[in-house]
Amino acid sequence: VTSLIIKGRIETTEAKAKSVQMFVDRIVTLGKRGDLHARRQAAAYLVDVEAVKKLFDTVGPKYADRQGGYTRIIKVASRRGDGAPMAIIELL
């Protein structure tokens, strides 16, 4: 979740992308609220202070008028080594 907030787009396995999507949507909702309690809740979950700052300064206000669905999962080719289905998850 922290990497997705910082980078905006990551490539991972399809299963991890689907599980991360729920948590990212909750964290972005905290960023939209923007109050001190939401900031402390996000800081307790995210491991990087820079991610919390970016969440509340840029990501949260960007989705202020959006009611949900902050991420997109794009399926890509399977991983070469073990054939795991890969996906790209990104913030819209």
Secondary structure, DSSP 8 states (H G I E B T S, - for coil): -HHHHHHSEEEEEHHHHHHHHHHHHHHHHHHHH-SHHHHHHHHHH-S-HHHHHHIIIIIHHHTTT--S--EEEEEE---TTT---EEEEEE-
